[in-house]
Every structure is written in C-alpha cells, then in structure tokens.
Amino acid sequence: MTSKDNLYTMKEENDLQIVECYRNAKPGEIITFGTYPQTASGADATPIKWRVLQNSGNELFILSEDILDCRRYHGRTMDITWYDCVDITWHDCDLRKWLNGEFYNTAFTAEEKKLIKTAHCTDNGEDTPDTEDKVFLLSVNEIKDTSDKQGKDLRRTVGTDFAKLKKPDGCKLRPYDKTNKNNYIIRNGEEVGCAWWWLRTQGNKPSRAYFIGTNSSIRSYGNNSIAGYGVRPALKVNLR
C-alpha cells in the first residue's frame, strides 16, 4: 500500500488549530488521530494512522491504515467457534457495540471526540436498519467506491503486533496464504503478510458478513462468529 509523503499530525491544542491540521488533507494521504495499543505488550498508546478516503471541505472520511485489532463480528467468549454464528444485523452486532464503546473511549480524548461526527450508515444489508455511528466499518459500496478512486491496494493491509496477539476471547488474526505473493505488501522496506478484515454489510446469509479476503477480494460468506478477521475502523472528522 502506497502512502503519500505528506503526514498531518494532530496537536493537542484548541479545536480550531486541530481542524486546521487536517483541512487540506487530500484523499490517499495519511493523518494521525487518536491513539491505540499497537505493540505486542499492549501497554502503549501509539498514534493511529488513518488514510483519507474523502475530504468534502466540511468533513474528512478516514479509514485506519492498519488492522488495529482482531474481533468477531458477533460473539465475545472463548468457547464460540466459527460455526456458532447466529442471524444478526450490523445494528445489533457486538462489533458495532465495541467500536462505539470500548474502542471509542480508549482511542480518543475528550477533545478528539468533539471532532468526530455521527455518521448515518446505510448499505448495512438487505432489509437491515440504517445506523448512527461515531465509529463504524466500511460497507461494500464504500469500499468499492473508494478503491475505484484510489486503487485496490487500499484494501490490502496488515495487522499491528497488538492485533496479532491472541486475545482472552480467542480472537487472533487468521494467517494469510503464504503461497501467494499478492497477499504481501511492502512496509518500511520489508515484505509483510496481509490479513482479512470485516466490512459491516450483512453477507449472503443473515449469519454472515462481508469481508476483504485474499487478492483484495470482497467476499460475502464470513460467518459472523469467526475469530480470525481484523478490524479497520472508519469515522468522519468535522472540519467546520
């Protein structure tokens, strides 16, 4: 995945100065906003890198550059297996609750939260309700639209060392296909393997969700109890 040279860094000053840091950020560029554990110890608060998907002048639409964590779409306990999936919508799933609860409160300060817009999320699946979210996953239409503009490489990414750790609920990023070089990217001059990550749109069954698979593919058959897929949060930052 190729990033632009420009790197806009947030300063803990007043809201106006914060907004000015991002006002001229262009699609494809990288900004930092918020912090989250990214090392194997899990004790750090490392700035989160976000890829700018859109800049309307009034808001930035951003996606985390890396997979920040590994979570089930639905289900929270160690004894849940991949075939224990249940019918669930994005509106009611555990991953949405986690993103807008634990992740939101861990990643952002009170000042940063003031800048995060509540997004109206559609394309959540056939006959499923729209939602109002501070933090969300991309939908199928959103990933198609942004990768049409920026290229399919934005779909390929890797997990942080923290995301790769096995969590108390049994979640751990599933290994990529090591036989296929299309499943690797270059980071800091090194070849690094990619991993799968969730989209929010309900899949080809009510118990499944879409995800990004090998070769940057968009796939519809992810049992929502799978413990090996990653999370790339998305959100919108108010520039007004």
N, C-alpha and C positions, 0 to 999 in steps of 0.2 A: 504494500500500500504506500503510495507516494504522498507525502505531505508538502505543503508549500513552505517556503523558508520563513515567512512571517509567523511569529509566535506572540500573540497578545496575552499578556499576563495581568490578572486581576490584582489590584491594590486594595488593601483594606482601608479605604478612605470613605468619603461620603458617596451616596448613591449616584450623584451626577458624575463624579470622577470615574466611578466604576463603569457606568454606561459608556462614557467617552472612550474607554479602553477597547470597547467592542464595536463601536458604531460603524467603523469602516472595515470590519472583518468580512472577507469575501468567501463564497462557497468553496469548499475544499481546503480552506486554511484551518489551522489548529489554534484553539484558545485553551486556557486553563480556567477552571471554575469549580470551587468546592474541593474537598479532599476525601480520600477513602483509602483504607489499607491496601497496599499493593505488593508488599514483600511477604516472604514465606513466614515471617514471625507474626504477621497480622497486627503488630504493635505500632505501625507507622500511620501517619496521616499525610499521604502523598497527594500533591495536586493532581486533579483529574484532568486528563487531556480530552478535549471534545472536538470533533470535526464539525465545521459549519456546513449545514445542508442548505440553508436558505437564509438570506438577510433581506427582509422586506422593507427595511428602513425603520419600522416600528418594533420589530422583534427578530431575534435570532432563533432559528430552529437548529438544534445541535444534537449530535449522537456521540456517545463515548467512543473514543478511538480504539480502546481495547475492551475485551470482555473483563468486567470488573468483579464478577462473582459467578458462582455456579448454583443454580436453584432449580427446583421443579417448577413447572407451570402451576401445578396444584399438588399439594401434599407436603407435609412437614416432618414426618417421622422416619426413623431409620428403617422400619420394617415395611415401608411401602416399596413395591417393586414396579418395574416398567409395565407389567400387565394389570396393575391395580388402578388403572386410570378410570375416571368417572366422568360423566357428562357435566361440563362446566363451561361457563362463558368467561370472557375477559372481565366482565363486570364483577363476577363473584370469585374469581380465582385467587389463590394465596399469593401468587407472584405480584399481582396488582396491589394487594394489601401491603406486601413487604416493600415494594418500591415507594409507595406513598406514605409509608410509616417509618419502619426502621431505617431503610436506606436514606430517605429524605432527611430524617433527623440526624443521621450520622454524617452525611456528606456535606451539609450546608449550614452555615452560620445564620443567625437571625437576619443579618444584613443581606446575605445572599438570597435567603428565602423571599425577601421583599421583591426581588427582581424576577422571580420565577412566576410565569403566567400560568393560570389554569387553562389547560388545553382541552378543547372539545374533540374527543377521539371518536371517529367513525371507522367504517370498514373493520369492525370487530368480528365479523362473521355473519352469515346469513341469518336473518331474523333475531340477531342478538342486539341488546341495547347499546346505544352510544354511552360514553362515559365522560366525566370531567376529571382530569388528572393533572397533578403537578409534575409527576414523573411517569413515563409510560414506555412501552416497547413500540418499535415501528410496526406499522401494518404492512400487508402485502403491497397495497397500492403505493404506500410511501417509499418502500424500498425499491420498487420498480421505477418510480418517478425519479428518485434521487440518483439511482445508479444509471438511468438513461442519460442523466445530465453530467454526472461525474465519473462514470465508468464503473464496470462491475467489480473492480478491485476494491471499492469501498466495502463490499460485502465480506471480503476476506480479512480476518483479523485473528489475533492470538489472545490468550488469557494472561493476566498478570500472575505472578507467583502466588499471590493470595488466592486467586480464582482457581488455581490448580490444586490447592490443598483439599484433602478430603474433609468435609465438614461433619459436625456431630449428627446431622440428619442423613448422612451417607452420600451427599452430593459431591461429585468430583467430575471435572471436565473429561468427556469421553475422548480417548485417543483418536487422532486423525489417521487417515490412510497413509501410511508411511511409504507406500509404493508409488504414489502419485505426486510428482513434483509440483503440480498445480495446487496442492494443498499446503504449500510453504510460501512464506513471504520473507523478504529481507528486512531485518530490523537492526539498526546500528551496525551494519556491515555483516551480520550473521544471518544464516538461514534458520528460520523458526517455523515450527509447525502450527497450522491453523486449527481452530476448533469450531464446533457447531454453536449456533446461538438462536434463541427464541424470537419469533415475531408474535404479535398479540392476536392476530386474526385466527379464529377457530378453523381447524383443519377439515379434512374430508369426512370426519365423523365428529359428533359433539364431544367425544372424549379425547380429541386430538387438537393440536395447534400447529400452525405453520412454523417453519424454522429455516435457517440458512444452513445448507449442507455442503458437501464437497463440491469443488469446482465452482463455487459461488452460486450454487443452485438454490432455488426457492422450492421447498418441499412441504407437503401438506399432511404428512402422516406421523407427526411426532406425538406419541402417546403422552398425555399431559403429566404423567407420573414419572417420566424418565428423569433420572438423577444425573445425567451426563452432559446436559446442554448449558450454555453460558448465557449471561445477561449483559446486554449493551443498553443501558438506559438512554432515553431521549427526553428532551424537555425544550421549553421555549423561554427565552430570556427577553424581558421587556426592555426596549431601548428608548421609550418615551419618558 
